[in-house]
């Protein structure tokens, strides 16, 4: 646990897309802070394995189950499982794998539809389904991208859907605030995850440069001179999801080492 008491111990959290990357880092941080966590993944095996690994590290019980957040019926099933496990939810982290890269002319309607259902409509469905489990208030957080402030070249699907998520969360902070629910968006910059490594390889191939050269260029754009670690991101997420956060709502916060130039 951190030195600061976040007031998470004993609270119930639901974290989606948590078998790896940022979702896993947040789930593990919440467990370390004493939360009861239900995590999901599109793969039941991956979810259960991740839950077992976090439980082994922390000595706490963690539940893993399958959920493809692009499918409405699977979200319904996930919320039912959370109700059975916890009775209610105090913290909801909406996360999903990012859509593929590409330019406007590379992408078909099906690509746009899939990105919409996975990265924007999933957040709507998750929050709508979870609200009855938050009668006493709570915290809702979505993981978006630094593209909310500064679009990333070659990621038009992500740029578009992530901006929509930020608009949704700003609106929900107004609608849900009177019910004691704080809603925020957390935007990673260049955090060292498998997805970032995949994007770096893809962009290096497109530009015809070595991955190391591309990453060296990227590091020059980050004032802190390095990629962030998943745990650094997770610590910020844990605060925003916790009762220590009493007055931050409707914000889109960057965790980017100062990379984004936009105000």
C-alpha positions as a printed NumPy array, in Angstrom:
array([[  0.   ,   0.   ,   0.   ],
       [  1.012,   3.617,  -0.482],
       [  1.818,   5.915,   2.453],
       [ -1.337,   7.894,   1.7  ],
       [ -4.588,   6.286,   2.832],
       [ -6.824,   6.346,  -0.223],
       [ -9.819,   4.919,   1.585],
       [ -9.998,   2.021,  -0.855],
       [ -9.69 ,  -0.865,   1.602],
       [-12.786,  -3.029,   1.466],
       [-14.279,  -1.141,  -1.47 ],
       [-15.535,  -3.011,  -4.537],
       [-14.023,  -2.293,  -7.949],
       [-14.81 ,  -3.453, -11.465],
       [-11.968,  -3.125, -13.982],
       [-12.387,  -4.078, -17.646],
       [ -9.715,  -5.122, -20.145],
       [ -7.406,  -5.923, -17.244],
       [ -5.45 ,  -8.994, -18.308],
       [ -2.492,  -6.867, -19.396],
       [ -1.244,  -3.331, -19.862],
       [ -2.781,  -0.369, -18.096],
       [ -5.935,  -2.201, -17.034],
       [ -3.915,  -4.864, -15.262],
       [ -1.693,  -2.274, -13.61 ],
       [ -4.716,  -0.431, -12.224],
       [ -6.388,  -3.628, -11.026],
       [ -3.225,  -4.667,  -9.21 ],
       [ -2.785,  -1.237,  -7.632],
       [ -6.365,  -1.28 ,  -6.346],
       [ -5.847,  -4.734,  -4.852],
       [ -2.65 ,  -3.563,  -3.166],
       [ -4.66 ,  -0.739,  -1.625],
       [ -7.093,  -3.268,  -0.185],
       [ -9.934,  -3.199,  -2.715],
       [-12.034,  -6.181,  -3.708],
       [-11.566,  -6.424,  -7.462],
       [-13.441,  -8.094, -10.287],
       [-11.421,  -7.861, -13.496],
       [-12.377,  -8.865, -16.996],
       [-10.806,  -9.742, -20.31 ],
       [-12.071, -10.979, -23.662],
       [-10.337, -14.24 , -22.758],
       [-11.69 , -16.102, -19.742],
       [ -8.381, -17.912, -19.372],
       [ -6.402, -14.656, -19.407],
       [ -8.75 , -13.033, -16.894],
       [ -8.602, -15.968, -14.49 ],
       [ -4.823, -16.287, -14.844],
       [ -4.325, -12.57 , -14.204],
       [ -6.601, -12.694, -11.166],
       [ -4.652, -15.659,  -9.813],
       [ -1.302, -13.936, -10.387],
       [ -2.412, -10.742,  -8.627],
       [ -3.907, -12.768,  -5.779],
       [ -0.63 , -14.675,  -5.432],
       [  1.344, -11.401,  -5.256],
       [ -0.943,  -9.684,  -2.791],
       [ -2.563, -12.428,  -0.76 ],
       [ -5.982, -10.977,  -1.605],
       [ -8.889, -12.561,  -3.421],
       [ -9.351, -11.33 ,  -6.989],
       [-12.058, -12.463,  -9.402],
       [-11.442, -12.819, -13.12 ],
       [-14.125, -13.33 , -15.744],
       [-14.708, -12.997, -19.463],
       [-16.234,  -9.917, -21.038],
       [-15.95 ,  -8.553, -24.552],
       [-17.014,  -4.974, -23.873],
       [-18.071,  -4.487, -27.492],
       [-20.963,  -6.899, -26.844],
       [-23.962,  -5.568, -24.91 ],
       [-25.022,  -8.958, -23.566],
       [-21.551,  -9.632, -22.182],
       [-21.57 ,  -6.323, -20.318],
       [-24.926,  -7.319, -18.833],
       [-23.384, -10.582, -17.699],
       [-20.367,  -8.822, -16.22 ],
       [-22.496,  -6.467, -14.157],
       [-24.579,  -9.401, -12.944],
       [-21.373, -11.123, -11.823],
       [-20.281,  -7.982,  -9.974],
       [-23.647,  -7.805,  -8.224],
       [-23.366, -11.446,  -7.184],
       [-19.811, -10.98 ,  -5.932],
       [-20.052,  -7.619,  -4.191],
       [-23.668,  -6.504,  -4.   ],
       [-22.62 ,  -3.092,  -5.3  ],
       [-19.747,  -1.235,  -6.939],
       [-17.763,   1.664,  -5.498],
       [-15.268,   2.041,  -8.343],
       [-15.678,   1.435, -12.07 ],
       [-12.764,   1.584, -14.485],
       [-13.833,   1.471, -18.141],
       [-11.007,   0.276, -20.347],
       [-10.702,  -1.444, -23.721],
       [ -7.963,  -2.267, -26.153],
       [ -7.241,   0.516, -28.602],
       [ -8.417,   0.326, -32.222],
       [ -5.914,  -0.351, -35.012],
       [ -3.93 ,   2.379, -36.651],
       [ -4.651,   3.678, -40.128],
       [ -5.499,   6.695, -42.221],
       [ -8.966,   7.753, -43.331],
       [ -8.703,   6.066, -46.735],
       [ -7.375,   2.841, -45.211],
       [-10.49 ,   2.195, -43.135],
       [-13.9  ,   0.788, -44.005],
       [-17.25 ,   1.361, -42.312],
       [-16.792,  -1.903, -40.418],
       [-13.572,  -0.587, -38.864],
       [-15.355,   2.552, -37.663],
       [-18.293,   0.569, -36.318],
       [-16.053,  -1.806, -34.378],
       [-14.05 ,   1.067, -32.894],
       [-17.264,   2.832, -31.902],
       [-18.697,  -0.227, -30.178],
       [-15.432,  -1.171, -28.468],
       [-14.115,   2.203, -27.381],
       [-17.096,   4.532, -26.999],
       [-20.396,   2.659, -26.836],
       [-18.843,   0.19 , -24.384],
       [-18.294,   3.028, -21.915],
       [-21.911,   4.135, -22.269],
       [-23.153,   0.598, -21.718],
       [-20.86 ,  -0.131, -18.774],
       [-21.776,   3.021, -16.91 ],
       [-25.484,   2.705, -17.614],
       [-25.491,  -0.891, -16.392],
       [-23.36 ,  -0.141, -13.331],
       [-25.321,   2.841, -12.014],
       [-27.917,   0.734, -10.143],
       [-24.971,  -0.794,  -8.239],
       [-23.805,   2.671,  -7.094],
       [-26.797,   3.954,  -5.089],
       [-24.569,   5.654,  -2.495],
       [-22.274,   7.307,  -5.038],
       [-18.877,   6.242,  -6.282],
       [-16.115,   6.904,  -8.759],
       [-16.083,   6.235, -12.51 ],
       [-12.896,   6.504, -14.546],
       [-12.222,   5.843, -18.211],
       [ -8.855,   5.274, -19.837],
       [ -8.557,   7.282, -23.026],
       [ -5.41 ,   8.683, -24.641],
       [ -3.3  ,  11.811, -24.879],
       [ -5.021,  12.225, -28.265],
       [ -7.903,  13.808, -26.336],
       [ -5.74 ,  16.951, -26.331],
       [ -3.384,  16.361, -29.247],
       [ -4.329,  13.939, -32.066],
       [ -1.77 ,  11.25 , -32.826],
       [ -0.802,  10.801, -36.5  ],
       [ -1.999,   7.532, -38.015],
       [ -4.539,   6.813, -35.256],
       [ -7.694,   8.413, -36.626],
       [-10.001,   5.826, -35.053],
       [ -8.521,   6.28 , -31.606],
       [ -8.352,  10.065, -31.942],
       [-12.051,  10.208, -32.763],
       [-13.392,   7.72 , -30.222],
       [-11.223,   8.922, -27.337],
       [-12.418,  12.484, -27.83 ],
       [-15.971,  11.181, -27.698],
       [-15.246,   9.423, -24.408],
       [-13.88 ,  12.635, -22.895],
       [-17.035,  14.483, -23.978],
       [-19.185,  11.745, -22.49 ],
       [-17.39 ,  11.85 , -19.145],
       [-17.545,  15.626, -18.923],
       [-21.299,  15.411, -19.509],
       [-21.741,  12.615, -16.97 ],
       [-19.869,  14.597, -14.333],
       [-22.747,  17.077, -14.598],
       [-25.502,  14.465, -14.676],
       [-24.128,  12.208, -11.947],
       [-22.535,  14.734,  -9.596],
       [-25.747,  15.276,  -7.626],
       [-25.76 ,  11.514,  -6.969],
       [-22.293,  11.609,  -5.414],
       [-20.581,  10.062,  -8.436],
       [-17.329,  11.563,  -9.686],
       [-16.516,  10.885, -13.355],
       [-13.121,  11.472, -14.961],
       [-10.998,  10.541, -17.954],
       [ -7.364,   9.502, -17.578],
       [ -5.153,   9.959, -20.607],
       [ -1.882,   8.045, -20.903],
       [  0.969,   9.414, -22.924],
       [  3.758,   7.06 , -23.855],
       [  3.474,   4.403, -21.158],
       [  5.612,   1.294, -21.64 ],
       [  2.959,  -1.308, -22.457],
       [  2.699,  -4.047, -25.081],
       [  0.281,  -1.866, -27.09 ],
       [  2.761,   0.999, -27.216],
       [  5.498,  -1.338, -28.393],
       [  3.161,  -2.656, -31.1  ],
       [  2.294,   0.89 , -32.212],
       [  5.968,   1.846, -32.3  ],
       [  6.779,  -1.151, -34.496],
       [  3.881,  -0.386, -36.834],
       [  4.786,   3.292, -37.164],
       [  8.463,   2.49 , -37.707],
       [  7.504,   0.166, -40.563],
       [  5.248,   2.814, -42.111],
       [  7.988,   5.43 , -41.941],
       [ 10.752,   3.055, -43.023],
       [ 12.903,   3.647, -39.95 ],
       [ 14.31 ,   1.47 , -37.196],
       [ 12.195,   1.101, -34.056],
       [ 15.098,   2.326, -31.897],
       [ 15.433,   5.467, -34.001],
       [ 11.706,   6.133, -33.774],
       [ 11.733,   5.708, -30.006],
       [ 14.754,   7.972, -29.637],
       [ 12.844,  10.659, -31.524],
       [  9.803,  10.133, -29.301],
       [ 11.877,  10.436, -26.139],
       [ 13.077,  13.848, -27.253],
       [  9.434,  14.972, -27.2  ],
       [  9.013,  13.981, -23.539],
       [ 10.442,  16.514, -21.064],
       [ 11.129,  13.781, -18.497],
       [ 13.143,  11.922, -21.119],
       [ 11.613,   8.469, -20.684],
       [  8.471,   6.429, -21.192],
       [  6.201,   6.117, -18.185],
       [  5.764,   2.902, -16.242],
       [  2.32 ,   1.269, -15.93 ],
       [  2.473,   1.518, -12.137],
       [  2.975,   5.284, -12.349],
       [ -0.215,   5.518, -14.369],
       [ -2.008,   3.127, -12.013],
       [ -1.195,   5.232,  -8.958],
       [ -2.96 ,   8.235, -10.485],
       [ -5.924,   6.042, -11.452],
       [ -6.166,   4.651,  -7.922],
       [ -6.339,   8.161,  -6.472],
       [ -9.073,   9.261,  -8.879],
       [-11.085,   6.119,  -8.083],
       [-10.64 ,   6.496,  -4.343],
       [-12.408,   8.378,  -1.589],
       [ -9.277,  10.497,  -1.23 ],
       [-10.523,  12.129,  -4.429],
       [-13.348,  14.294,  -3.152],
       [-13.508,  17.122,  -5.7  ],
       [-11.951,  16.128,  -9.036],
       [-14.733,  15.398, -11.514],
       [-15.271,  16.083, -15.202],
       [-11.541,  16.294, -15.847],
       [ -9.367,  14.752, -18.538],
       [ -5.983,  14.335, -16.88 ],
       [ -2.754,  13.654, -18.759],
       [ -0.207,  11.151, -17.447],
       [  2.417,  11.865, -20.075],
       [  5.615,  13.225, -18.539],
       [  4.793,  16.641, -19.996],
       [  4.704,  15.397, -23.59 ],
       [  1.43 ,  16.982, -24.72 ],
       [  1.94 ,  20.607, -25.707],
       [ -1.735,  21.607, -25.65 ],
       [ -3.069,  23.587, -22.699]])
